[in-house]
């Protein structure tokens, strides 16, 4: 992932509604109208959330007749998880280094 992609993923996952949408559509596809029924916001607002998730490659949207069906993108979610795991490892190493420095004093 390049920095622009990282920014898109972090921005997309920074919002609780978008995280919930990803969780729902990873389990089973849902139309945008069905998703909108889960949240106290307009259909247009849910569409905007889905668009943010699409730009981050966490979901895809396919037109099926009159409906737009949203699918979770496991590859995008896994890529985000690997990225977060790498950051966790980095910070664990830094915390351990700080502990060693403090123990020496």
C-alpha positions as CSV (number, residue, x, y, z in Angstrom):
1,X,0.0,0.0,0.0
2,X,1.3,3.4,-0.8
3,X,0.6,6.5,1.4
4,X,-2.4,7.6,-0.6
5,X,-4.0,4.2,-0.2
6,X,-3.2,4.2,3.5
7,X,-4.9,7.5,3.9
8,X,-8.0,6.3,2.2
9,X,-8.2,3.2,4.3
10,X,-7.6,5.0,7.6
11,X,-10.1,7.7,6.7
12,X,-12.7,5.1,5.7
13,X,-12.2,3.1,8.9
14,X,-12.2,6.2,11.1
15,X,-16.0,6.3,11.1
16,X,-18.1,3.9,13.1
17,X,-20.9,3.7,10.5
18,X,-18.4,2.8,7.8
19,X,-16.8,0.1,10.0
20,X,-20.3,-1.3,10.7
21,X,-21.1,-1.3,6.9
22,X,-17.9,-3.3,6.2
23,X,-18.8,-5.7,9.0
24,X,-22.3,-6.2,7.6
25,X,-21.3,-6.7,4.0
26,X,-18.3,-9.0,4.7
27,X,-20.9,-11.4,6.2
28,X,-23.4,-11.1,3.4
29,X,-24.0,-8.6,0.6
30,X,-26.7,-6.0,1.1
31,X,-28.3,-3.4,-1.1
32,X,-27.6,0.3,-0.3
33,X,-31.3,0.7,0.6
34,X,-31.2,-2.3,3.0
35,X,-28.1,-0.8,4.6
36,X,-29.8,2.5,5.0
37,X,-32.5,1.0,7.1
38,X,-29.9,0.1,9.8
39,X,-28.8,3.7,10.4
40,X,-30.6,6.9,11.5
41,X,-29.5,8.8,8.4
42,X,-30.7,9.4,4.9
43,X,-30.2,7.0,2.0
44,X,-27.9,9.6,0.4
45,X,-25.7,9.7,3.5
46,X,-25.3,5.9,3.4
47,X,-24.5,6.1,-0.3
48,X,-21.7,8.6,0.6
49,X,-20.3,6.3,3.3
50,X,-20.3,3.4,0.7
51,X,-18.5,5.6,-1.8
52,X,-15.8,6.3,0.8
53,X,-15.4,2.6,1.4
54,X,-15.3,1.9,-2.3
55,X,-12.4,4.4,-2.8
56,X,-10.5,2.6,0.0
57,X,-11.1,-0.8,-1.8
58,X,-12.9,-2.2,1.3
59,X,-16.2,-2.8,-0.5
60,X,-17.5,-2.9,-4.1
61,X,-20.9,-1.9,-5.4
62,X,-22.6,-3.6,-8.3
63,X,-25.9,-2.6,-9.9
64,X,-28.5,-5.4,-10.0
65,X,-31.6,-4.1,-11.7
66,X,-32.7,-1.1,-9.8
67,X,-30.6,-2.0,-6.7
68,X,-27.0,-1.3,-5.9
69,X,-25.6,-4.2,-4.0
70,X,-22.6,-3.8,-1.7
71,X,-20.1,-6.6,-1.3
72,X,-17.2,-6.7,1.3
73,X,-13.8,-6.9,-0.2
74,X,-11.9,-9.4,1.9
75,X,-8.6,-8.6,0.1
76,X,-8.9,-4.9,1.0
77,X,-9.9,-5.7,4.6
78,X,-7.0,-8.2,5.0
79,X,-4.6,-5.6,3.5
80,X,-5.8,-3.1,6.1
81,X,-5.4,-5.7,8.9
82,X,-1.8,-6.5,7.8
83,X,-1.0,-2.8,7.8
84,X,-2.4,-2.4,11.3
85,X,-0.5,-5.5,12.5
86,X,2.7,-4.0,11.1
87,X,2.0,-0.8,13.0
88,X,1.3,-2.7,16.2
89,X,4.6,-4.6,15.8
90,X,6.5,-1.3,15.3
91,X,5.0,0.2,18.4
92,X,5.6,-2.9,20.5
93,X,9.3,-2.8,19.5
94,X,9.5,0.9,20.4
95,X,7.8,0.3,23.8
96,X,10.2,-2.5,24.5
97,X,13.1,-0.3,23.6
98,X,11.9,2.5,26.0
99,X,11.4,-0.1,28.8
100,X,15.0,-1.3,28.2
101,X,16.3,2.3,28.3
102,X,14.4,3.1,31.5
103,X,15.6,-0.2,33.1
104,X,19.2,0.8,32.5
105,X,18.9,4.1,34.3
